[in-house]
Amino acid sequence: MHSQKLLPLALACTILSTTGCQLIVSPFLASAKKPQQPIVAPKPKPQPKSSSSDEVDAYQQAVKLRFENNDFAWIDAEAKDLRVKQERLPGGYFKLRALYKALEAPPGSDEASDNEWQGHIARLESWIKQDPRSLTAKVGLGHAWKNFAWKARGNGYSNTVSTANNRVFADRLASASKVLKEASSLDERCPEWYVAALWVGIGQSWERPAFDRVFNSGVALEPNYYYLYAAKATYLLPRWYGEEGESEQFVEESARKVGGDQGKIIYFTVYARLLSLQGLTFMNTHEQARPKLLEGFQAIEKLYGTSPQRLNEACYFAIGSSDNQMVADFFTRIGDNYDPEVWRSRKNFEMFRQSAFMMAKADKDKASAGLSSPKTR
């Protein structure tokens, strides 16, 4: 295992503590820790993109069009409305998160050039110049700087990152931290501020008390905002700053604390995040989570309807259960709308699907044979 430090120097970052209802900004120096694995799991090679849902994609495109046309007032008003309503889209995705996803990267995201990223950031900065009180613009800019930082660093082990790229990574994270600190002085609060801050904290190697203070303030504002839990579960992975089993224990405790359908949804969505980092062997060591994961999917479908991505995730989680027909039914519902982020390749998807259909047919054949056989007396 490699054990080089993620950052060459400790960086100043912003954390929030809650005193009554007043949020107080205080400085904190984050000490670099020693990640033992790649900071970001390698993504699958370019393939058909994962589709959360047609509604999510259509909404994000609508927001992007408003952004490109400099219709900042509409985006601000929409974000303010969503902070109050916490509206969701099919699959249980928060509409507010979809709005920020449209703002946090230029078209093409991972494939975008540095010039395209810089143009995107410049547009966000021009929005802030027009309206320095816009929380949406500042949180969007914080997200953009954070994502631009990870682009510079890449997905490899810490010892594969050049000194120059590490410096760029640190500088861009510092820019994200600076704009988020400025946003924290505004009266309005947004759960996405905390999501952005937590991911900056992962990159800056915050110590646990600092990270927990931001997380706790975020869930105090919006306890069902599952992206907060996904960030902390990631922080607690052994490859980063946690111990073996600590992330799973955190998910279990969080779901129990929230309770009801929302707790079940948090359980499912955070495990879906962990799956995206682990690959197809993930359930080999998490079989005990399967019943709760399927309950989480049922809660999502009941409350918000499902989506292709959620169907693919639930189908993967179901594989290995004793109900082969349930797994086959998931594959039937998916059809050809497979998710490469779950299955990693079309070949893997087809292999699992054919196996599921064969096992479901074998179960039916056994049942039919049992019914047609003469009874033994």
N, C-alpha and C positions, 0 to 999 in steps of 0.2 A: 504494500500500500504506500501511496505517496503522502507526505505529510508537510508539504510546504505551505507557508501561510498564504491565505487568500489575498490579503492586502499588505503592501510593504510598510505602511504606516497606519496608525490609528487615525480615524477620521471623525470630525465633529458631525453630529447628527442631532435631530430634533426628536424629542419624545414628549408625550403629553401625560399629565397625571390629573386625576379627577379629584377635586375638592368640592364636595357638595355638587352643584351643577356647573361650577366654574372650571373651565379647562385652562391650565396654566402651562405655558411653554417654558421648558428649562433646558440648558445645554447639557450634553452628555458626550463623553468621549468613549467610542466603541473600541474595545480591544479585539484585535484579529485573532480568530481561532484557527484550528487546523483541520479543514475538511479532509476526509479520508477517501472520498469518491469524487467523480465529476460533479461540479456544481449543478449542472443541468443535464438530465438524461438525454442522450442523443435522440433526435427526432427522426421519424421514418423518412426515407428518401421521398422527393416530391411525387405525389400521387393525387388521385381525385381528393379534393379537400373534404374534411369532415363537415357534415351539415348538422348543426344543432337543430334547426328547423327552418322552414321557408319563412316563417314570420320573423325569426331572429335576423336572418340574412336580409330580408326586405327592410326591416327597421334600421339596421346598421347602414345599409346603402342610402336610405333616406336621410339619416343624420350626416353621413359623409357628404352628400350632395349639398346640404345646408351649410356645412363647414366650408366646402370648396367655394360656395357662393357668398361666403362671409356673412351668412345669416346668423350671427352670433346671438342676437336677441332671442330668436326662436329656440336655439339650443339651451340657452340659460333658463328660459321660462319652462321648457320641457323638463330639464333636470330638476328644477325646484319642485315641480309638480310630482315627479317620480320619487323624490325624497320623502314626500308626504304620503303618497299612495302606496309606495313599494310594490308597484304593479309587476306581474310576472307574465312571461310568455310560455307557450307550450314547451314542456320539458322542465318547467320550474325555474327557468333562467330569469333573473331579475332584469327588468327592462333598463334599469339604471346602469347595470354593468354593460349591457349591450350598447348603450349610448356612449359610455367611456371607451369601449373597445373601438368605436368608430373614430375616436379622437386621439388615441394613444400611439398610433403608428401610421405612416403613409401607406398608400395602396401598395400591395406586394409585401409589406412587412419585412419578413426575413430576406427576401430577394431585393429589397429596395436599396439603392445606392446611398452613400453618405450624403451626397448632394440632395437627394430626395428627402432624407431624414431632416437635414438642415432646413430645407424649404418648409417642411411640415412644422417644425419647431418655430420657425420664423412667423408662420401664420398664427400659431397659438400666442406667441409673444405680441403680435400686433393686436390680437383680441384683448390681451391684458392692458396694453397701452390705451385702447379705446375705453375699456371698463376695468380699472384697477380693483374694483370691488367684486369682480366675477369669481366666485368660488369655483365654478365649473371650469373656467379657463385655466386657473392655476392648478387644480387637481389634474386636469387633462395634460398640462405641461409637465407636471411632476411624473405622471405615468410615462409620457413620451421620453423624457430624459432617462428614466429608469430602464425602459426597453432599449433605448439607444446605447446605454451602458452595457447591457448584456450582449448586444450585437458585437460590440468591440471585444468583449472578453472571449466569447465562444463557449463551446460545451465541453472542452477537454479537461483533463486533470490540471491542477494548479501549476505543476511544473512544466506544462506544455504552453502556458501563456507567457508571451514575451514580456519583458520589463516595460516596453513601450505600450503594449496593449493593456497591461495592468494599470499603467498610469492613466491612460484614456478612460478605462473602466472606472477608476477611482474619481477622476475629474467629473465625469458625467453623473455618477451617483451623487457627488457633492452638489452638482447643479440641481438634481432632483430634490435633494434634501433642502436646499436653499429655498426653492419655490414652494415646497410644502410647508416650510416654516412660515413663509410669508402668508400662505393661505390659512394657517392656524390662527392668525391674528384677526381674521374676519369673524363676524358674529355667527354666521350660518355654519352648520356642521353637515358633513356628508360621509356616509360609510365608506365611500371610495377613497377618501383621504387616508383612512386607516389602512385600507388594502394596499395602496401605493406605498405608504410609509413602512409597512411590514416587509414588503419585498425589497425596499431600499435597505431595511435593517438586515435582511438575509445577506445582501450583497456586501454590506459594510461590517458584517460579523458582529452585530450587537450582542452584548451579554444578555443573559436570560432575563434579569430584572427589567431592563430597558424594553426588551421585546414584549414582555408580558404586560407592561404598563400600557403600551400602545394597543395591544390586543384587547385587554380588559376594557379600555375606554371605547374601543370600537364596538364590542358586543354589548356594552351598556347602552350605546346609541341605537343599535339595531341587532338584537340577539339572534335573528333568523338569517342574517346575511352570511351565507355559508362560505363565501370567498375568504372571509376572515379566518374561519376555522381551517380552510385548505392551506392558507399561508402558514399558520402555526404548525399544522401537521407536517408540512414540508420542512420547516425549521427543525422539528424534533426528530427527523430521520437520522439514523446513524451516519449516513454519508455527509451530513452537515453537522448539526450541533447537539443532537440527542443521543440517547442510548437505545439499544435493541429493544423493541416492543413499546417504547415510550410514545411514539406517534399513535399507534393503535389504541393504547390505553387512553390517550387524550381524546381520541374520537369517541370512544365508548363513553367516557365521562361526560363529554359535551352533549352527546345525543341524549343521555339520560337526564342531564340538567335541564335542557330545553324541553324535552318530553313531547309526547303526542306525535302527530304527523310531521310537525316541523323538525322534531328531533330525529325522526326516521329519515327525513330528507337530507338533513345534515350528514347523517351517517353514510348515506348512499353517495352524495355528491363529493364528500371528502375522499372516500375510498376510490371514486372515479378519478380524482386527481392523483392519488397514489398509484393507481393502475397506469396512468399515463407516464409515470416516472420509472416503473418497474418492468413492464413488458409482459409477455404472455405466460411467464412462469409465476406471476404474482399470486394467483389463487392456490398454488401448490402449498404455500405457507399460510394461507388465510382462509382455509376451508370453513373454520368455525364461524366466520363472519357471514357466510352465504345466506342463512335464513333472514338475518336483519337487513342485508342488502336487498333482498327481494321484497321485503316489507317496505323498504324505502322507495323502491321503484313503484310499487303499488300506490303509495301515498302521493308520489308525484303525478302519476297518471290520474288518480282520483281527483286531485285538487286542480291540476293545471293542464291535463292532457299530456301526451308524450311527444317525442321527437325522434328522428332517426338516430341521433347520437345516444340518447337515453336507451333506446331499444337495443342498440349494439352493446352498450355497457351492461345492461341487465342480462342480455343473452350470454355474454362472457361470464358474468358472475354466476349464472345458473348452471354452466357446464360442470359436470361432476356430481350433480345432485342425483338422487334416486329417481327423479321424475323425468325420464327421457322424453316423454311427450311434451312436457312444458318447454324443454330446450328446443325441440323441433318446431313447436309453435312460435317461439321467438324468431327462429330463422325464417319461418314462413312469413311472418309479419315484416321482417327486414327486407325480404325480397332481394333485389340487387343493390339496395342502398346501403352497402357496407361502409363501415367507418375505418379508414386506414390507421387512425390514431389508436384504435382499440386492437385491431387484428394485425397491424403492421404490414400486411400484404394481402392481395387478393388470393394468393395461393393458400395462405393460412386460413383465411375465411372459408374458402371452398372445402378445405380439408375438414375443418370442424363441422361445417354444415352437412357434408355427406355422412360423416360419422354419426351426427345427431339423428339424421333421417333413418339411417340403418338401424340404430339402436331402438328408436321408437317403433320401427316396423317389426323388429325382432320381439319386442314386448307385446305387440298386438298379435303376432303369430303365436306366441306362447299362450296368451290368454285365449285365443280362438281354439288352440289345440286342447287346452284344458277344458273348455266348455263342451267340445265335441267328443272328448274321450268318455268311455263308459265309466260310471261311478264304481269305485271299489267298495264292496260291502264287507 
